[in-house]
Amino acid sequence: MTKLRISLSTCLIALSLNTLIAVPLHAQDSTAASRPDSAAKQWEFTLEDVIVLAQSKSLPALVARYSFISSYWQFRSYRAQFLPSLNLGADLGQYNRSIVALQDAETGETHYVQNDNMNNSLQLSIDQNIPFTGGIISLNTYLNRFDQFSPYGDLTYNSNPVNIYYQQPIFQYNRLKWEKKTEPKRYEMSKRLYLEDMEDIAVTATTYFFNVLRSQKSLEMARSRYESTQQLYAIAQERFSIGTYTKDELLQMELQLLNADIAVASAEVELRQSMLSLRSYLGLTDDTEFTLITPPHHSDITINEEDAVTRSLQNTSFSLNNEISLIEAEAAIAQAKAERGFSATLTAQFGLTQTGSDFVSSYRSPIDQEIVGLSLSVPIVDWGLGKGKVQMAKAQQEVILTQVEQEIMERRQDIYIRVVQFNAQAKQCDVSQKADGIAAERFELALQRFRNGSISILDINTAQNERDEASSQYIEELANYWNYYYSLRKDTLYDYIYGTDLDAEFDKIIDN
């Protein structure tokens, strides 16, 4: 249901914006001019509309997408290590013309002779890593041609039609084994980081949204104050003309009218600035005017603290990041132990080989060849260097364990506090909304009583200020409510309105 609603909103907004962008401004003006009886279209955006736009068009959204795509190809590169690779190697045109020293085997005399030769070789191999053991197995074929031009002419081909090579480290650090534990988690973490980035964009978009909404409400209140002050000034002029108002009181009302006019101009500038900031963040390049609809709050939503903590520890990148840190600490200990003591490398090679003076003879009746070897490395005295590295790795593991425990505890406390704030904020919004309605009604009654002459200018100003403060306070409480909500969505990756885990179509992100 969440994906359906978001997709529908995205399509409607994209269609509207494309229509506006595709038609030049002068064309829109001419269309409006041809229909003088039709008013210019004023677009209205909800909070959800603004968030959908931000998550699809803003610069942070593009950065998040490309960051995920980069992680995807990194994961693909990791998986490619476990697939066989076909490799072609060549040494071509290795020409050597020089003077070399030759020693007579019988007399021991050294003679310097001119050497002139060329060496060419080709090798084709299929290589395969073995993650479980850390070994490498290779199947290859090899051909070499050696041309000796001086001091005597000779041509030799050497071929290895089939050759199997295996190399197995013994008691050494197996990088692929540990990467097989961490890399899938890293890729899964990149998905969750992308979702968290999208929710972070939602939080930022909410801030911009309410900045505009505040400015929009301020302008609305400033215009209302100016209109009501105009009415009050007209009444004051009538009362001054019949002698029931003093000159001082009339001048005071005129000053209020001028200040109200200044407040309207200031509110208009503030609205333009906040609107420009919102357009810039959303990636909108046109000058289309739009108004924002005040979003309601959900008094029926109550989040359970333990449920939110559990979702935060299970759904987000937080837990995966801790798991990767612990695995890397174990890998560091394993590497330190492997580099400290006895290590060996076993190599084995079996194949066929032959030489000849021409290409065909070098492949005729090949003989078998076997090469087996064991390389050892045994530290006799290292003055505690290897042991020190192991102890350092273990100490670092203890540090990471302590940090993870501390971070989990702080995470639980943070989520718990913000859930309590969110649950309490809904009641704050209820109270502020009711106060807003009462203050507006009180001002209307006060305005009528002032017209009847039953209250003073001080009383009507007090009622007007209380109305404006109540309206502003309601917007502030709504802003806090939705910031708390989207902040909790980011830290739990759960939509509490629709009751679903947050997800994305990652295949489409990669394909696009």
Residue pairs with C-beta under 8 A, 6 or more apart in sequence:
1 498
1 500
2 495
2 498
2 500
2 502
3 503
5 48
5 498
6 48
6 52
9 48
9 49
9 52
10 52
10 56
13 45
13 49
13 52
13 53
14 56
16 43
17 284
17 286
17 288
20 43
20 286
20 288
21 285
21 286
23 31
25 287
32 38
32 40
42 289
42 290
42 291
43 288
43 289
43 290
43 291
44 290
44 291
44 292
44 293
45 53
45 290
45 291
45 292
45 293
46 292
46 293
46 295
47 206
47 209
47 292
47 293
47 295
47 482
48 295
50 205
50 206
50 208
50 209
50 278
50 282
50 292
51 201
51 202
51 205
51 206
51 209
51 486
53 205
53 282
53 283
53 284
54 60
54 61
54 201
54 202
54 204
54 205
54 281
54 282
55 61
55 198
55 201
55 202
55 205
57 282
57 283
57 284
58 201
58 205
58 281
58 282
58 283
59 283
60 197
60 200
60 201
60 204
61 197
61 198
61 201
63 197
64 194
64 197
64 198
64 201
65 194
65 509
67 190
67 193
67 194
67 197
68 190
68 191
68 193
68 194
68 506
68 509
69 509
69 510
71 186
71 187
71 190
72 187
72 190
72 506
72 510
74 186
74 187
75 183
75 184
75 186
75 187
75 190
78 179
78 183
81 129
81 131
81 176
81 179
82 129
82 131
82 176
84 126
84 127
84 128
85 126
85 127
85 128
86 124
86 125
86 126
87 124
87 125
87 126
87 127
88 122
88 123
88 124
89 122
89 123
89 124
89 125
90 121
90 122
90 123
91 119
91 120
91 121
92 120
93 118
93 120
94 118
94 119
94 120
95 117
95 118
96 115
96 116
96 117
96 118
96 119
97 114
97 115
97 116
98 114
98 115
99 112
99 113
99 114
99 115
100 112
100 113
100 115
101 110
101 111
101 112
102 110
102 111
102 112
102 113
103 109
103 110
103 111
104 110
104 111
113 151
114 150
114 151
115 150
115 151
116 148
116 149
116 150
117 146
117 147
117 148
117 149
117 150
118 146
118 147
118 149
119 144
119 145
119 146
119 147
120 144
120 145
121 142
121 143
121 144
121 145
122 142
122 143
123 140
123 141
123 142
123 143
124 140
124 141
125 138
125 139
125 140
125 141
126 138
126 139
126 140
127 136
127 137
127 138
128 136
128 137
128 138
129 135
129 136
129 176
130 136
130 137
131 174
131 176
131 177
131 180
132 177
133 168
133 174
134 168
134 169
134 172
134 174
134 175
134 176
134 177
135 166
135 167
135 168
135 169
136 166
136 167
137 164
137 165
137 166
138 164
138 165
138 166
139 162
139 163
139 164
139 165
140 160
140 163
140 165
141 160
141 161
141 162
141 163
142 159
142 160
142 163
143 157
143 158
143 159
143 160
143 362
144 157
144 158
144 159
145 155
145 156
145 157
146 155
146 156
146 157
146 158
147 154
147 155
148 154
148 155
148 156
155 357
155 358
156 355
156 356
156 357
157 355
157 356
157 357
157 358
157 359
157 361
157 362
158 353
158 354
158 355
158 362
159 353
159 354
159 355
159 356
159 362
159 363
159 366
160 351
160 352
160 353
160 369
161 351
161 352
161 353
161 354
161 363
161 366
162 351
162 352
163 349
163 350
163 351
163 352
163 353
164 349
164 350
164 351
165 347
165 348
165 349
166 347
166 348
166 349
167 345
167 346
167 347
168 345
168 346
168 347
169 343
169 344
169 345
170 343
170 344
170 345
170 346
171 338
171 341
171 342
171 343
171 344
172 338
172 343
172 345
173 334
173 335
173 338
173 339
178 327
178 328
178 330
178 331
178 334
181 327
182 324
182 327
182 328
182 331
185 320
185 323
185 324
185 327
186 324
188 320
189 317
189 320
189 321
189 324
191 504
191 506
192 315
192 316
192 317
192 320
192 493
193 317
194 504
194 506
194 509
195 493
195 502
195 503
195 504
196 316
196 317
196 490
196 493
198 502
198 504
199 486
199 489
199 490
199 493
199 502
200 490
202 486
202 489
202 490
203 483
203 486
203 487
203 490
204 281
205 281
205 282
206 479
206 482
206 483
206 486
207 479
207 483
208 274
208 277
208 278
208 281
209 278
209 292
210 475
210 478
210 479
210 482
210 483
211 274
211 277
211 278
212 271
212 274
212 275
212 278
212 292
213 292
213 294
213 475
213 479
214 274
214 472
214 475
214 476
214 479
215 267
215 270
215 271
215 273
215 274
215 275
216 271
216 291
216 292
217 471
217 472
217 475
218 267
218 270
218 271
218 472
219 264
219 267
219 268
219 270
219 271
221 267
221 467
221 468
221 471
221 472
222 260
222 263
222 264
222 266
222 267
223 264
223 267
225 260
225 263
225 464
225 468
226 257
226 260
226 261
226 263
226 264
228 447
228 464
229 253
229 256
229 257
229 260
230 257
231 447
232 253
232 256
232 447
232 450
232 457
232 460
233 253
233 254
233 256
233 257
235 450
235 451
236 245
236 249
236 250
236 253
236 457
237 250
239 245
239 453
240 246
240 247
240 249
240 250
244 453
249 457
252 457
253 457
256 461
279 285
294 475
294 478
295 478
295 482
297 425
297 426
297 429
297 430
297 478
297 481
297 482
298 426
298 497
299 426
299 427
299 429
299 430
301 426
301 496
301 497
302 423
302 426
303 419
303 422
303 423
303 488
303 496
304 419
305 415
305 416
305 419
305 420
308 415
308 416
308 419
308 488
308 492
308 494
309 411
309 412
309 415
309 416
311 492
311 493
311 494
312 318
312 411
312 415
312 491
312 492
313 319
313 408
313 411
313 412
315 492
315 493
315 494
315 501
315 502
316 491
316 492
316 493
318 407
318 411
322 404
322 407
322 408
325 400
325 403
325 404
326 397
326 400
326 401
326 404
329 393
329 396
329 397
329 400
329 401
330 397
332 393
332 396
332 397
333 390
333 393
333 394
333 397
335 393
336 386
336 389
336 390
336 392
336 393
337 390
339 386
339 389
340 379
340 382
340 386
340 387
340 389
340 390
341 379
341 386
342 376
342 377
342 378
343 376
343 377
344 374
344 375
344 376
344 377
345 374
345 375
346 372
346 373
346 374
347 371
347 372
347 373
347 374
347 375
348 371
348 372
348 373
349 369
349 370
349 371
349 372
350 368
350 369
350 370
350 371
351 368
351 369
352 366
352 367
352 368
352 369
353 366
353 367
353 368
353 369
354 361
354 362
354 363
354 364
354 365
354 366
354 367
355 362
356 362
356 363
356 364
379 386
414 491
415 488
415 491
415 492
418 484
418 487
418 488
418 491
419 488
421 484
422 481
422 484
422 485
422 488
425 477
425 480
425 481
425 484
426 481
428 477
428 480
428 481
429 474
429 477
429 478
429 481
432 470
432 473
432 474
432 476
432 477
432 478
433 474
435 470
435 473
435 474
436 470
436 471
436 473
436 474
438 470
439 463
439 466
439 467
439 469
439 470
439 471
440 467
440 470
440 471
442 463
442 466
442 467
443 463
443 464
443 466
443 467
446 455
446 459
446 460
446 463
446 464
447 460
447 463
449 455
449 459
450 457
450 459
450 460
485 496
488 496
489 495
489 496
489 502
493 501
493 502
494 500
494 501
494 502
495 501
495 502
